[in-house]
Amino acid sequence: MAHVAVEKKQKANQAEQNAVEERKTAEDNLAKTQIVNQFVQSLFFSLDPQNTSGMDTELLKTMLDQGVKRANELSSEPQMEANIRSYLGKTYRSIRAYDQAQEQLEKAIKLFEGESETKSEAQTELALVHEALGNYLQAEPMLAVLLERKTKELGESHDEVIDAKIDLSTVYRRIGKVEKAEDLCVSALTLIRDQNRSSEDSRMLKCMNELAKIFLARDKIAQAESMSRNVFERSRLSLGEKSSVSLIRGQVLVEALRKGGKLDDAYELSMNLVSAMGEVLGQTHPDTLGAMDALAEIVVSREELDRGLDLYEQILDSKERKLGEQHPETLSTLKAIARILRIQEKPEEAEEIQFSVYTRLKKKHGLEHSSRGVEVHEPRRFPYRDISGWVRLACPNASSGRLRRDHQFEC
């Protein structure tokens, strides 16, 4: 009997010890979960583009890359992982790291369960990444479907619907459907104004800024100048003169002044914006480089071709180092250099630069880009003298192709 009692006591002690260990394990797991949650909340805040506009892009990219490693550790928490990847993708897009943005957003969308506002935002961001990469055949239908779904679910006057209209109008503008872009953007602006919002409302200014760009695309220069000046001044009043958003919006006014022939005004404003953006964002930030592009274009418009070429070559060097040789904005600068060389009657050098653009495109997309819209630039000037040569380059796996009115190849 004594032996049985001892055995029972030993079992009871063991059970108590096991319970203590299980409780400790549970507490440790809870602590780890709380740490992860705190990390996620901190990550959400620190990586939101609204909080990173003035951050050094190299530092930010390092943070994003670390965020990807953390996201890879959250496979047991798929919704948390999806949220993190969505923020990662959004912020990668804000610094023009489009390939990384696409990867994170596509993973996030697969992880989201059902439909949600966050998933919808990730889908919108992915569509805008496709637009930035020139994948217009993917971007346009994605945004159109999102707009239709949101309108049915939320009603036409909902903020998300208005945002979807502005985003789709941006894509329409970029692919040359400028009439549709203007109609849609005006529709969004009318809804905003009917809600009696403040003249400095962020959504109203965003919509007006896009409408000013559409006016530029339609050569409605006076309207573009008036609208962009209005947006620029209101943004400076509400956000501050050194706000990165205000400075970026000022670039639309610069372009309106340039296209309107007010080159001295455009030059003065552009110089001020480049200086301020270099101070706020850094000399090699993508938005600063974009402002330098605009300044170089003004210099060229003033027929200072050698100086304009020097500026573009400096910009190209920075873009190749910061964005990569195959990045769309790097290729855009290469095309600008080729255009100046043609103006200077240096056709062989211009064709060499233009061929470099297509070599880089081909290297990036390989044989898989035959199903995509590939941006082209003045095909009549390219070494291939007939359209079949262009088709062979842009559509290596296709039997035929055509050059659309918006300068995109369709294979």
Backbone torsions as a table, in degrees:
resi	resn	phi	psi	omega
1	MET	NA	-43.5	179.7
2	ALA	-60.4	-38.4	179.5
3	HIS	-62.9	-42.8	178.9
4	VAL	-62.9	-41.9	-179.3
5	ALA	-63.4	-41.3	178.8
6	VAL	-63.8	-41.6	-179.6
7	GLU	-63.8	-41.4	177.9
8	LYS	-63.0	-41.1	-179.5
9	LYS	-65.5	-38.5	178.2
10	GLN	-64.0	-41.2	178.5
11	LYS	-64.7	-39.8	179.7
12	ALA	-64.9	-41.8	178.4
13	ASN	-63.3	-40.6	179.5
14	GLN	-64.8	-41.2	179.3
15	ALA	-63.4	-40.6	179.3
16	GLU	-65.1	-40.6	178.9
17	GLN	-64.5	-41.5	177.9
18	ASN	-62.5	-40.2	-179.9
19	ALA	-63.7	-41.0	179.0
20	VAL	-63.1	-43.4	-179.5
21	GLU	-65.6	-40.6	178.5
22	GLU	-64.1	-41.1	179.5
23	ARG	-64.2	-40.9	179.0
24	LYS	-64.0	-41.4	177.7
25	THR	-61.7	-43.4	179.1
26	ALA	-62.2	-41.6	179.4
27	GLU	-65.7	-39.3	177.8
28	ASP	-63.2	-43.5	179.0
29	ASN	-63.7	-40.0	178.2
30	LEU	-62.8	-42.7	179.6
31	ALA	-62.5	-42.2	178.2
32	LYS	-62.6	-42.0	179.0
33	THR	-61.5	-42.6	179.1
34	GLN	-64.0	-39.1	177.1
35	ILE	-62.8	-44.5	178.6
36	VAL	-61.3	-44.3	179.7
37	ASN	-61.3	-42.3	177.7
38	GLN	-63.2	-39.7	178.0
39	PHE	-62.7	-44.6	-179.5
40	VAL	-61.1	-46.5	180.0
41	GLN	-61.9	-42.0	178.0
42	SER	-64.0	-41.6	-179.9
43	LEU	-64.1	-45.0	178.7
44	PHE	-54.9	-45.9	-176.4
45	PHE	-70.0	-46.5	-173.1
46	SER	-72.3	-27.3	-176.2
47	LEU	-99.2	-0.7	176.0
48	ASP	-67.0	128.7	-178.8
49	PRO	-52.5	-27.1	177.8
50	GLN	-63.4	-24.6	-177.1
51	ASN	-105.0	3.7	-175.8
52	THR	-121.6	7.4	-172.3
53	SER	-60.7	-30.8	-179.0
54	GLY	-102.3	8.0	-174.5
55	MET	-84.1	143.7	175.8
56	ASP	-57.6	130.2	-173.2
57	THR	-67.1	-32.1	178.5
58	GLU	-67.0	-43.0	177.3
59	LEU	-63.5	-43.8	-179.3
60	LEU	-63.3	-42.5	179.6
61	LYS	-63.5	-37.7	176.4
62	THR	-61.8	-42.7	177.4
63	MET	-62.3	-42.1	180.0
64	LEU	-64.1	-43.3	179.2
65	ASP	-62.1	-38.1	175.7
66	GLN	-66.4	-37.3	177.1
67	GLY	-61.0	-37.3	177.4
68	VAL	-62.4	-41.7	178.8
69	LYS	-62.3	-41.4	178.8
70	ARG	-66.2	-39.5	179.3
71	ALA	-62.4	-35.2	178.9
72	ASN	-65.4	-19.5	-179.5
73	GLU	-89.4	1.1	-173.6
74	LEU	-108.7	29.6	-177.4
75	SER	-60.9	-24.2	178.9
76	SER	-80.6	-9.3	179.2
77	GLU	-124.8	73.5	-171.1
78	PRO	-59.8	-37.0	-179.1
79	GLN	-70.9	-37.7	176.0
80	MET	-65.1	-42.5	178.2
81	GLU	-61.7	-41.3	-180.0
82	ALA	-62.1	-43.4	179.6
83	ASN	-62.5	-43.9	179.8
84	ILE	-63.0	-46.9	-178.5
85	ARG	-63.6	-33.3	177.5
86	SER	-63.0	-45.6	177.8
87	TYR	-66.1	-40.4	177.7
88	LEU	-58.8	-48.1	-179.3
89	GLY	-61.5	-43.0	-179.8
90	LYS	-60.3	-43.6	-176.8
91	THR	-77.1	-35.7	172.3
92	TYR	-56.1	-41.9	179.6
93	ARG	-63.3	-36.7	-176.7
94	SER	-65.7	-23.0	177.7
95	ILE	-107.4	17.6	174.2
96	ARG	69.2	17.6	175.4
97	ALA	-86.1	74.2	-167.7
98	TYR	-69.9	-37.2	-179.0
99	ASP	-64.1	-44.9	178.0
100	GLN	-65.7	-38.3	178.7
101	ALA	-61.0	-46.3	-179.6
102	GLN	-60.4	-43.9	-179.0
103	GLU	-60.5	-47.8	-177.2
104	GLN	-68.4	-40.5	-178.2
105	LEU	-67.9	-40.9	178.4
106	GLU	-63.3	-40.3	177.2
107	LYS	-65.2	-41.1	-179.5
108	ALA	-62.1	-45.7	-177.2
109	ILE	-62.2	-37.7	177.9
110	LYS	-66.2	-30.9	-175.9
111	LEU	-81.8	-27.6	-176.9
112	PHE	-64.6	136.6	176.7
113	GLU	-95.7	124.4	179.0
114	GLY	68.0	-165.0	-179.9
115	GLU	-100.2	141.7	178.2
116	SER	-154.6	165.3	178.8
117	GLU	-62.1	-40.3	-178.7
118	THR	-66.6	-40.6	177.4
119	LYS	-64.3	-40.9	178.8
120	SER	-61.4	-40.6	177.9
121	GLU	-63.3	-41.0	179.2
122	ALA	-64.2	-39.5	178.1
123	GLN	-64.8	-39.7	177.3
124	THR	-64.0	-45.2	179.2
125	GLU	-60.1	-41.2	-180.0
126	LEU	-64.8	-39.9	177.6
127	ALA	-61.9	-40.3	179.8
128	LEU	-69.9	-30.1	173.9
129	VAL	-65.8	-45.4	177.2
130	HIS	-58.8	-40.7	179.5
131	GLU	-62.6	-44.5	-179.2
132	ALA	-64.7	-32.7	179.9
133	LEU	-82.9	-3.1	-178.2
134	GLY	83.6	12.0	178.9
135	ASN	-87.2	64.0	-171.6
136	TYR	-67.1	-28.6	-179.8
137	LEU	-65.8	-24.5	175.2
138	GLN	-89.8	-40.9	-172.7
139	ALA	-65.7	-47.3	-174.4
140	GLU	-61.0	-53.3	-178.9
141	PRO	-65.3	-33.3	178.6
142	MET	-61.0	-46.8	-178.6
143	LEU	-71.2	-34.4	178.9
144	ALA	-64.8	-41.6	178.5
145	VAL	-65.8	-42.7	178.8
146	LEU	-61.4	-42.7	179.9
147	LEU	-63.4	-44.4	-179.9
148	GLU	-62.7	-44.2	-178.4
149	ARG	-66.2	-44.6	-179.3
150	LYS	-64.9	-37.0	179.2
151	THR	-62.8	-42.7	179.1
152	LYS	-66.1	-41.0	-174.6
153	GLU	-79.1	-36.5	-168.7
154	LEU	-113.5	-19.0	-175.8
155	GLY	94.0	151.6	-169.9
156	GLU	-65.0	-28.7	-174.7
157	SER	-89.8	2.5	-179.6
158	HIS	-69.8	146.5	-178.1
159	ASP	-57.4	-39.7	-179.3
160	GLU	-64.9	-34.8	177.9
161	VAL	-69.2	-42.3	177.7
162	ILE	-61.4	-44.3	177.3
163	ASP	-60.6	-41.0	-179.9
164	ALA	-64.1	-36.9	177.3
165	LYS	-65.0	-42.8	179.9
166	ILE	-64.1	-43.9	-179.6
167	ASP	-62.7	-43.0	-179.9
168	LEU	-68.7	-35.9	177.6
169	SER	-64.1	-33.6	176.4
170	THR	-61.8	-45.0	179.3
171	VAL	-66.0	-43.7	177.2
172	TYR	-55.5	-43.2	179.5
173	ARG	-62.2	-44.5	-176.3
174	ARG	-66.6	-27.9	-178.8
175	ILE	-97.7	6.9	174.3
176	GLY	91.2	4.0	177.4
177	LYS	-89.7	65.5	-168.3
178	VAL	-71.9	-31.0	177.9
179	GLU	-66.7	-44.7	177.4
180	LYS	-63.9	-38.2	178.6
181	ALA	-60.9	-46.3	-178.6
182	GLU	-65.7	-44.5	-179.8
183	ASP	-58.8	-44.6	-176.9
184	LEU	-69.1	-41.8	-178.5
185	CYS	-69.0	-40.2	176.6
186	VAL	-63.0	-38.8	176.9
187	SER	-59.6	-44.4	179.1
188	ALA	-65.0	-42.4	-179.0
189	LEU	-66.0	-36.7	177.9
190	THR	-63.1	-42.8	178.2
191	LEU	-62.0	-40.9	-179.9
192	ILE	-64.9	-45.0	-177.8
193	ARG	-68.0	-33.0	178.2
194	ASP	-65.7	-19.5	-179.9
195	GLN	-89.0	5.3	176.2
196	ASN	53.6	46.2	179.1
197	ARG	-79.2	164.9	177.2
198	SER	-62.5	150.4	178.7
199	SER	-66.6	-15.2	178.5
200	GLU	-105.9	15.1	178.5
201	ASP	-59.4	133.2	-174.4
202	SER	-61.7	-39.3	-178.8
203	ARG	-70.1	-37.9	177.1
204	MET	-63.2	-44.5	-179.5
205	LEU	-66.3	-37.3	176.7
206	LYS	-61.3	-44.1	-179.0
207	CYS	-66.9	-44.0	179.1
208	MET	-63.7	-36.6	178.8
209	ASN	-64.5	-42.0	176.9
210	GLU	-66.1	-39.3	179.4
211	LEU	-63.7	-37.4	176.8
212	ALA	-61.6	-39.5	177.7
213	LYS	-65.3	-38.3	178.5
214	ILE	-65.4	-42.0	176.1
215	PHE	-57.4	-41.5	177.2
216	LEU	-61.4	-44.3	-179.6
217	ALA	-63.0	-27.5	179.8
218	ARG	-96.7	9.1	-179.5
219	ASP	59.4	30.8	171.7
220	LYS	-92.6	73.0	-165.8
221	ILE	-67.8	-43.0	-179.0
222	ALA	-61.9	-43.5	178.4
223	GLN	-65.9	-38.6	179.2
224	ALA	-64.1	-43.5	179.8
225	GLU	-63.6	-46.0	-179.4
226	SER	-61.4	-46.6	-178.4
227	MET	-66.0	-46.2	-177.3
228	SER	-67.8	-35.1	177.3
229	ARG	-65.5	-41.7	178.3
230	ASN	-59.5	-47.6	-179.1
231	VAL	-63.9	-44.3	-178.3
232	PHE	-60.7	-46.8	-178.8
233	GLU	-66.7	-43.5	179.4
234	ARG	-64.4	-39.3	179.7
235	SER	-64.6	-40.7	179.4
236	ARG	-65.7	-36.6	179.0
237	LEU	-68.7	-41.7	-174.6
238	SER	-85.5	-32.7	-174.5
239	LEU	-109.5	-19.1	-177.8
240	GLY	107.0	151.0	-176.7
241	GLU	-67.1	-28.0	-178.3
242	LYS	-99.3	10.7	175.8
243	SER	-67.5	135.5	179.7
244	SER	-61.7	-34.9	178.8
245	VAL	-64.1	-44.6	178.7
246	SER	-61.2	-45.3	-178.1
247	LEU	-63.4	-42.5	179.8
248	ILE	-64.7	-40.2	178.4
249	ARG	-66.2	-28.7	176.7
250	GLY	-62.0	-23.3	179.4
251	GLN	-64.2	-29.7	178.2
252	VAL	-67.6	-40.2	176.7
253	LEU	-64.4	-39.3	176.9
254	VAL	-56.7	-47.1	-178.7
255	GLU	-66.1	-36.7	178.2
256	ALA	-64.5	-42.1	178.5
257	LEU	-64.8	-41.7	179.4
258	ARG	-63.1	-49.0	-178.2
259	LYS	-67.8	-23.6	177.1
260	GLY	-84.4	1.7	177.5
261	GLY	82.6	7.4	179.7
262	LYS	-91.8	68.2	-168.8
263	LEU	-69.1	-35.4	179.4
264	ASP	-66.5	-43.5	177.8
265	ASP	-64.3	-41.7	179.8
266	ALA	-63.5	-42.2	-178.4
267	TYR	-64.1	-45.6	-178.8
268	GLU	-62.1	-47.5	179.9
269	LEU	-64.5	-40.9	-178.6
270	SER	-63.4	-43.4	178.2
271	MET	-59.2	-43.5	179.9
272	ASN	-64.0	-41.7	-178.7
273	LEU	-68.0	-42.6	179.0
274	VAL	-60.7	-43.4	179.5
275	SER	-62.9	-46.5	-178.4
276	ALA	-66.6	-40.9	-179.3
277	MET	-68.4	-35.7	175.5
278	GLY	-62.4	-36.7	179.2
279	GLU	-72.3	-42.4	-174.8
280	VAL	-82.0	-43.8	-172.7
281	LEU	-103.8	-23.1	-174.8
282	GLY	108.2	150.0	-174.4
283	GLN	-65.6	-27.3	-176.0
284	THR	-109.4	13.2	175.3
285	HIS	-65.3	142.9	-178.4
286	PRO	-53.7	-38.1	179.7
287	ASP	-70.5	-35.2	175.6
288	THR	-65.2	-42.6	177.9
289	LEU	-63.6	-35.8	176.1
290	GLY	-64.1	-39.4	177.5
291	ALA	-66.0	-36.1	176.8
292	MET	-67.1	-35.6	173.5
293	ASP	-55.6	-47.3	-178.6
294	ALA	-63.2	-40.5	178.3
295	LEU	-62.9	-43.8	178.8
296	ALA	-61.1	-38.7	179.7
297	GLU	-65.3	-37.0	176.8
298	ILE	-65.3	-42.9	178.2
299	VAL	-59.2	-42.5	177.5
300	VAL	-64.3	-41.1	179.0
301	SER	-62.3	-27.7	176.5
302	ARG	-83.3	8.4	177.7
303	GLU	65.5	25.6	172.3
304	GLU	-95.3	71.4	-168.8
305	LEU	-66.7	-42.2	-178.6
306	ASP	-63.9	-42.5	178.9
307	ARG	-66.7	-40.9	178.0
308	GLY	-60.3	-42.0	178.9
309	LEU	-63.7	-41.6	178.2
310	ASP	-60.8	-43.9	179.9
311	LEU	-61.9	-46.2	-179.5
312	TYR	-62.8	-36.6	179.7
313	GLU	-68.2	-36.4	174.7
314	GLN	-63.8	-43.7	179.5
315	ILE	-62.9	-42.7	-179.9
316	LEU	-59.4	-43.8	179.9
317	ASP	-60.0	-43.8	179.4
318	SER	-66.4	-41.8	-179.0
319	LYS	-66.9	-40.0	179.3
320	GLU	-63.2	-37.1	-179.3
321	ARG	-76.3	-39.5	-174.0
322	LYS	-91.2	-36.3	-175.6
323	LEU	-105.8	-26.8	-178.3
324	GLY	109.3	154.1	-175.8
325	GLU	-67.4	-26.1	-174.6
326	GLN	-102.7	6.5	-178.7
327	HIS	-68.6	142.7	-178.8
328	PRO	-54.3	-37.7	-178.1
329	GLU	-74.8	-29.3	173.5
330	THR	-66.2	-43.7	179.6
331	LEU	-65.2	-34.9	177.8
332	SER	-61.6	-40.5	178.4
333	THR	-68.4	-38.2	175.4
334	LEU	-59.3	-41.9	179.3
335	LYS	-63.8	-38.2	178.2
336	ALA	-63.0	-40.1	177.8
337	ILE	-63.3	-43.1	178.7
338	ALA	-61.1	-39.7	-179.6
339	ARG	-63.6	-41.8	179.3
340	ILE	-64.8	-41.0	179.5
341	LEU	-62.7	-34.7	176.1
342	ARG	-67.8	-41.4	177.9
343	ILE	-61.2	-35.9	179.0
344	GLN	-80.2	6.5	178.6
345	GLU	60.3	47.3	174.1
346	LYS	-120.7	68.2	-172.0
347	PRO	-62.6	-36.1	-177.8
348	GLU	-67.3	-42.1	178.0
349	GLU	-66.1	-38.5	179.0
350	ALA	-63.8	-43.1	-179.7
351	GLU	-67.4	-33.7	177.8
352	GLU	-64.4	-42.7	178.1
353	ILE	-65.8	-44.2	-179.1
354	GLN	-63.9	-37.4	177.7
355	PHE	-65.5	-33.9	177.7
356	SER	-62.0	-36.0	178.1
357	VAL	-59.5	-47.6	-176.5
358	TYR	-74.4	-29.2	174.5
359	THR	-64.2	-41.7	-179.9
360	ARG	-68.8	-39.9	176.7
361	LEU	-61.6	-44.7	-178.2
362	LYS	-65.1	-38.7	178.6
363	LYS	-65.4	-39.4	-178.3
364	LYS	-69.9	-47.2	-172.6
365	HIS	-94.0	-15.1	-179.6
366	GLY	59.9	-143.9	-179.8
367	LEU	-88.0	-2.9	-174.1
368	GLU	-84.7	-12.5	-173.9
369	HIS	-84.5	10.4	-179.0
370	SER	-68.1	-19.9	-179.3
371	SER	-95.8	4.4	-175.0
372	ARG	-108.6	160.3	171.4
373	GLY	-76.5	121.4	-178.8
374	VAL	-110.6	124.5	-176.2
375	GLU	-67.6	139.4	178.2
376	VAL	-129.4	168.0	-176.3
377	HIS	-141.3	110.1	176.0
378	GLU	46.3	72.0	-175.5
379	PRO	-60.7	-26.4	-176.9
380	ARG	-65.3	-16.3	-177.1
381	ARG	-95.9	-6.9	-174.3
382	PHE	-81.0	154.0	-177.6
383	PRO	-52.1	-33.6	175.4
384	TYR	-69.1	126.9	-172.7
385	ARG	-91.0	-10.6	177.3
386	ASP	-133.7	165.8	-172.9
387	ILE	-64.5	-25.8	-178.4
388	SER	-62.9	-35.3	177.7
389	GLY	-64.1	-39.4	178.5
390	TRP	-66.1	-38.7	178.8
391	VAL	-63.8	-41.1	179.7
392	ARG	-61.3	-37.1	-178.4
393	LEU	-76.6	-45.6	-176.0
394	ALA	-80.2	-28.7	-174.9
395	CYS	-129.2	67.9	-174.2
396	PRO	-63.8	-23.2	-177.8
397	ASN	-103.2	0.8	-174.6
398	ALA	-103.5	150.5	180.0
399	SER	-82.5	-19.9	-179.7
400	SER	-155.5	167.4	177.6
401	GLY	-165.3	167.4	178.7
402	ARG	-140.6	152.7	176.9
403	LEU	-96.3	115.0	-177.5
404	ARG	-76.6	167.7	-179.8
405	ARG	-63.9	-25.4	-179.5
406	ASP	-88.0	16.5	178.0
407	HIS	64.7	34.1	174.4
408	GLN	-114.7	140.6	173.7
409	PHE	-84.6	136.9	175.6
410	GLU	-119.5	121.1	-173.4
411	CYS	-100.0	NA	NA
